Structure formats: C-alpha cells, structure tokens
Amino acid sequence: MKGVISLVKQKKIPKATARRLPLYHRYFTHLYEIGTKRISSAQLSETMKIDSATIRRDFSYFGALGKRGYGYDVETLMNFFKDQLSQEKLTNIALVGIGNLGQALLNYNFRKDNNIRISAGFDIDDNIVGTIKENVPIYHVDDLVNQIDDQQIDVAILTVPIDTAQEMTDRLVDGGIKGILNFTPLRLTVPKNVRVHNVDLTNELQALVYFIDHYGQEEGQQDNNFDLDDE
C-alpha cells in the first residue's frame, strides 16, 4: 500500500468533500506524529466522528486510498492529502483589520508547521501602522493594493468594522485577491472570480444554543460533531 496512490482523474470534487480535506490531512498527520502506521476504516470513522459511508465516499473520488483487510497507510495518506492541499507551497495571507480579533489571529498565525502564514497586516491606526506584530509588518490600508501585488498575496482575512467591510473588499479585489475569509456580518459583493467564505461567530453560537435546546437529546443521534459549513 505504501508509496504511490493510483488516482482517478477528477477535475472537481463535491464542495462538502473539499471542506473535509484539511480535516483528513490534520488527522493523518496527528496519527503519524504519534507513531500510528495504519488505521482501519472503522477506527478512522470512530475517532474522527465522521460516519464511515461519508469517509468512503470522500476517498472514492481519488481512487484507491485504502486496501480491503489492511485499512489505510497513515504516512501515505498524510502525504497524499498534503499534496492535495498544496502544502508544499507557501501561501501568504493579508490580514485587514488589527483589532482584537485581528490581533488574536496574528498571535496564532496558523501554526508554525503550516505553509499558510499571515505575511502582512493592514489598519488605519497610526499607533500600529509601521510596527511589526508577531513578526508581521503592519501597513496602512492605503498601501493595500501595492502590497498585495508586491507580495503576491492571493488570500485575505477581513476583520474590520461592518461599515468599512465593503470598501476594504473593493480594495482587495482591485489588488487581485482571489479569496476572502470574511469575519464581518456583512455579505460581501464580489466579482465571480473571487471566492468568499463567511465566518460569523455570533451566528454559530446562536445556532449551537438552538441545537442544544431543540436537537441535543434526539434519540439515536450518531454524529454530534459539526463543522461551520455542514449542511
């Protein structure tokens, strides 16, 4: 099993499967780090809290990832999902808005072993513009377009007040940004070639409370783990 995986040629996979690819990569990396050599589909389902049918369906889009009677080779699958997620390539991220949430994201900066990093921050506060926070230089938003071009940044995180969200989005689009992780409550207007993922923490907390009140005690509930974009 270990070595090259035979792949089925696929232009696109379902969006729900694509959203789970980082979970698979993270979990197989964890297994590898703790010394696990292989894992069965039943064990994988139990520990990841994803039903086995979903895992088998996700994996089927890529060809033969496992072997009947053997399960999944951990190192091979870790490297496979790493390749699928282009983890060999360093991706620079722009962070627009260095308030409380922005500062928290700077502190985290996507783990040191990840090939995603915040390389530039942007704000209007003269007290922080021109400084370096958590090894990230902070620029004025007026430099946004130029820095996106100079640093070849394709992805931005937006953590600005709602009344400036669309203006900052327009600047990001002008700079050539291809994707925006939007932490503001505003639904952004962007051209078709720009992808936006919305993360509204208040909505998710309200939904969590609602599920606790109305669904938490359902009989036969098998999977009580949900991602923000589960449908």
N, C-alpha and C positions, 0 to 999 in steps of 0.2 A: 504493500500500500504506500509506504513512504517513498516520496520522490515526486515525479511529475504526475499531475492530475489530468485525466482526459476530460476535455471540456466540450460542451455543446456550444456551438456558435450562437450567441444571443446578442441582438442589438440592444434590447431593453428588457429589464425585468420589472415585475409589478412594483409600484411605489411602496407598498407595505413591506415587501421583501427588502427593498433597498434601505428602508429605515432600520431594518434589523441587522444589516451587515456590520455596523460598528459594534453591536452587542455581541455578535458571534466572534468578531476579532478580539474584543476585550476579554471575552470569557476563555477562548482558547489560549490567549496569551497568559491569563491567570493560571490556567491548568499547566501550561508549560513551565511557568516560573516555580510552581510548587512540586514539579517533578513527575507529573502525570504523563504517561506515554500514550495511552489510548483510552477512549471512553465509549461506552455503548450508547445507542440512541435513547434507550430508556433512562440511563443515568443523565444524559445531557438534558433531556426533557424535564426530569425531576429537579435538577439543580438550577436550570435557567428559568423554571416556571413558565415554559412555553410548551404547548401541547405538541406531542411527537408528530402528529399529522402536519402541523404548520412547519416544523423543522424539516421534515422530509420533503414537503412541497417547496420550501425555500431552496433547499440544497439541490433539488431536481433540476432547477433552471441552469445549473452549472455543470451537469453531467454527473459522473461517478465520484462522489466525495467520500463515500464510505464503502465498506465491504461487508456483505452478509456474514455473520458469525465472527466478525473481527471488530466492527464498530468504526470509529474514526481515529485516525492517527493525529494526535494533538499537534505535533510540530508542523506537520504538513498542512493541516487546516489553518493553523495560526499564520503561516507564511502565505497561504492561498488568499485568506481574507485581507491580509496586509497588502497584497498585490492588488486586489480588487479595489481597495480604498486608496490606492496610490500613496501608501505610507512611506515609500522611498523618496517621494518628492516633498520638499519643504513648502508649505503653504503659509504665506504671510497674510495676516488679518489686520484690518484697520478697525480701531475702536473709537466710535464717535460718541463723546459724552463721558466725562471723567467725574461723574458724581459718585454717590455711594455704591450703586450697582456697578458702575464702570470701574471703580477702584477695586471692588471685590473680584471682578474678572481679571484685572491686572495682577492681583495677588495670586490668583490661581494659574493663569496663563497656560491652561491646557496641559499640565503635567510636563515634566522635563523630558520624558521619553517619547513624547508625541511629536510628530512632524507638522503639527499645526501650532502657530505661535502668533501672538499679537506683536506686530513689529512697529506700529505707530499708533499713537493716541491723539485725539483732536478735541479741543474745547475752546471756549471763549474767555475763560477766566485767566486774566493776566497773572494771577498768583501761581498758576501751574504751567501756563504756556512757556515753553523754553526750558522746562525742567525735565528730568529723567525720573520716572517712577517705575520701580520693579524692572529696571534695565530697559524700559520702553521710553523713547523720546516723545514728548508731548508737543504737538504743533497747534497753531491757531487754525480754526476751521477755514480761514481764508486760504490756507495752504493745502486744503484737502485734495483738490483736483491734481495739483502738481505732484504731491507726494504719492498719490495712488499710481500715477504714471511712472514716476522715478523708481518706486519700489516694486513695481509690477504686482500690485495688490488686486486680487480678483474678488475678495470677500470682505464684507464689513459687518460689524456688530453695532447696532443702533440702540443707545441707551440715553436718549435726550428727552427733554420735556415734550409733551404731546404737541404743543403749539409750534414747535420747530421741526417736528419729525419729517413732514413732507418736504420742507425746504432742504433739510440735510440729505434726504433721499434724492432729491433732484440733483444736488451737487455730486452725490456718489454716482448717479447714473451718468452725469456729464464726464466724470472721471474714468468711466469704463468699467465700473463694478459689475460683476456678473451675479452675485448673490448677496442677500442681506438677511442677517439674523436679527429680527425686529423684536425688541423687548418693550416697545411702546404699545399702548392700547389701540393706536390708530392703524387702520388697514390702509397700507400704502398704495399709491398709484405708481406703477412702474411699467415700462415697455415689456413686450412679450419675451424679450431675450434676457430679462433679469428675473431671477427667482427669489422669492421672499418666503422665509419661514418665520411664523409669528410665535412668540413665546410670551403669553400673558399669565404671569404668576398668580394674579388675583383670580382670574377665571378658573385656573386649575385648582386653586384652593377651594373656591366655591363649589366646583364640580366634585371635588373629593368629599366635602362635607355632605353634599347631596347624596352621593353614592353610599356614604356611611349610613345616612338616615333612611334611605329607600331600598338599597340593594345589599347592604353589608351582611344581612342574615339569611340571604337566599339559600334554600336547601340545594345541596348538590353543586355548589359553586366550586369549580375546579381550579380556575386561574384567577387569583386576586391581585396579580401584578399587571399594571397598565403603564404604557408609555404615553407621553403627552399627545401623540398623534394617533393612538389606537382608535379604530373605528368600530 
